[in-house]
């Protein structure tokens, strides 16, 4: 069987789009892990499977490279929005996409869909929404022991869970050292994404990211939203924040009622088909 795909990236965070309207493929955790593997497969930070019909909206399923399913991905949603626009699944520049973590509103900002703004949804710091174990509360500037060291953390949901840790110095190795312990901490029953946060000034922050199910990543849209929202709640920044990451920067705006808006670039990389050898392995998994 022939299986086709397209590959895009948002600030170095790369995804494959597999369209069930043109491909007959049943994705399993094993096949997802194989496809995303950077040595044995095509290689990516995840798979965007869609569009699927969800009432009047187009729906996307977002899979992590470990085979698990994510509720939401900011970079993934910008990529999927570009795919819908390029392939004329949508008629205009403003439309909705349904995700496991809720519906988002998309605005295409230019003619080539290389700059996209997304209303990511409403932030919640409530423990039950994230979720975080313990009594019901807002998890803001709370002490958490991570690998025998105590940190102050702020946790929140924007349709998917995040743990933001302000630190004086950030770096790739620190994120890789802390990330696995935070992701799988006993306080987070559904696991969690981690952001190390360094405020720069009232309009700029820098973060490093460990993504649940993916590991260290160059950039993340939902992580940028979470870090900006946490920094604002802690009084460190204003409502418009540039979030700097190794892959580049995203503009995050905090609107009324904790609604979060994200604006950033997306680029196509290539399109192709799986070699028959890989396609056969996928069919057997």
Helices and strands as residue ranges (DSSP letters): E 4-10, E 13-18, H 29-36, E 46-54, E 57-64, E 69-70, H 74-86, E 94-99, E 102-108, E 115-122, H 127-130, E 142-146, E 149-157, E 161-166, H 172-183, E 193-201, E 204-211, E 215-217, H 221-233, E 240-245, E 248-254, G 256-258, E 259-265, E 267-273, H 276-284
